[in-house]
Amino acid sequence: MWINKMLERPKYTVAIATTDWHQKNNNGVGTDYSYNLNSKVYNGTTNFSYKKGDRFLIIYDSVKPKNAKVLDLYPIYDDYVGLKIPKNGWKYREVPFDIDSNQIKKYLKD
């Protein structure tokens, strides 16, 4: 349900893996990550396999930034070393590399 709300008011930023892939609880495995917005740190866990220090794009709800999803469709490669990440994230058209809103919607709803 919150994914639909997030898609009504999405923003994007880069998250960083804070742990390697690990057993997270009785529900399976995951990778912990964090992202900064307006000087506040948010944390989450994804079921995608990353190594500590990996960076990746996330979509989040601009009204409730703790509601976020990892977009493993768009990894952040070393080519983006000098990437300037705004303190309050990017709007769709501001993301400095190509992303597809229809592909993102389909990905999140599947």
Secondary structure, DSSP 8 states (H G I E B T S, - for coil): -HHHHHHHSEEEEEEEE-S-SEEEETTEEEEEEEEEETTEEEEEEESS---TT-EEEEEEESSSTT-EEEEEEEE--GGGTT----TT-B-GGG-SS---HHHHHHHHH-
